[in-house]
Structures are given as structure tokens and as C-alpha cells.
Amino acid sequence: MQSDSCVISETAQIWKDLEKTFKEYDQSISFLIHINDCYNQAMTDSHFLAKLLDPRYKGNDLCGEETDKNMEHLLENYPDVMASIVNYKAKTGPFHQYMFVSEIMNSVSPIAWWH
């Protein structure tokens, strides 16, 4: 991936895209296990959190276990923001539906969106 800038959520998305691509092309079991091991080694709590908080991705393709781990990490380390994260995921409170229009999310950076 080449770019003048990159946010951690984009690297998480690249891993998810690779995972999906390799599964679609019926790779051998040993190859898929190797890719899964690489994924598990590369992905950290910060990656999952970034994927959740990036309005372009909203953690949509995280598996149930990853989502649960993500929310537990938030609760343990950032309990004061949990209510805001729940509102963000539900698109309620200060996070209104119009904020999630793809034209808006794709035209501003995730950092600008949160400001």
C-alpha cells in the first residue's frame, strides 16, 4: 500500500481483504493456517479498535470474537468512553445517521470526522 498517509484502520482493512481473497481462491489448508497465524501476530487491540472507530469501516467485518475482544479492551482501558462508543455503533446520540453517508465518510479523514 502506497500513500502519503496511512491510518492504522486501513492496515486492518488490508488484512481483512487478504483474508477474504485467500479464502475465495481455495488455497491449501496449510497456507490458510499460515496466513491466519500471520494475521493473529500482526493484528493488535489497537488495530481492532481503529477498525471499529473508523467511520468508513465501523468494525463491520470483524468476527464476533474480535468485536467482543475489542469491546472488552475498551471497557478495561477506556471505560469513560464506552457510552459514546455504544451510541456510535448504534448511530444515536451525537452520532446521527447523516454523519454516516458514504460521500461524507469518504471525503474526510477519520480524524477529521471525529472532530
ChimeraX attribute file (.defattr): number of C-alpha atoms within 10 A of each C-alpha:
attribute: neighborCount
match mode: 1-to-1
recipient: residues
	/A:1	6
	/A:2	5
	/A:3	5
	/A:4	4
	/A:5	5
	/A:6	10
	/A:7	14
	/A:8	14
	/A:9	24
	/A:10	17
	/A:11	17
	/A:12	24
	/A:13	19
	/A:14	12
	/A:15	18
	/A:16	14
	/A:17	13
	/A:18	14
	/A:19	15
	/A:20	11
	/A:21	12
	/A:22	14
	/A:23	13
	/A:24	9
	/A:25	8
	/A:26	10
	/A:27	12
	/A:28	11
	/A:29	10
	/A:30	9
	/A:31	12
	/A:32	15
	/A:33	12
	/A:34	12
	/A:35	16
	/A:36	14
	/A:37	11
	/A:38	12
	/A:39	16
	/A:40	10
	/A:41	9
	/A:42	12
	/A:43	13
	/A:44	13
	/A:45	15
	/A:46	14
	/A:47	19
	/A:48	22
	/A:49	22
	/A:50	23
	/A:51	25
	/A:52	23
	/A:53	19
	/A:54	20
	/A:55	25
	/A:56	21
	/A:57	17
	/A:58	17
	/A:59	22
	/A:60	12
	/A:61	14
	/A:62	18
	/A:63	10
	/A:64	9
	/A:65	9
	/A:66	15
	/A:67	17
	/A:68	12
	/A:69	15
	/A:70	22
	/A:71	21
	/A:72	15
	/A:73	16
	/A:74	17
	/A:75	14
	/A:76	10
	/A:77	11
	/A:78	11
	/A:79	12
	/A:80	11
	/A:81	11
	/A:82	16
	/A:83	12
	/A:84	14
	/A:85	16
	/A:86	13
	/A:87	14
	/A:88	19
	/A:89	16
	/A:90	12
	/A:91	15
	/A:92	12
	/A:93	12
	/A:94	10
	/A:95	16
	/A:96	13
	/A:97	12
	/A:98	9
	/A:99	14
	/A:100	16
	/A:101	12
	/A:102	11
	/A:103	9
	/A:104	14
	/A:105	17
	/A:106	13
	/A:107	10
	/A:108	12
	/A:109	14
	/A:110	17
	/A:111	11
	/A:112	9
	/A:113	16
	/A:114	11
	/A:115	5
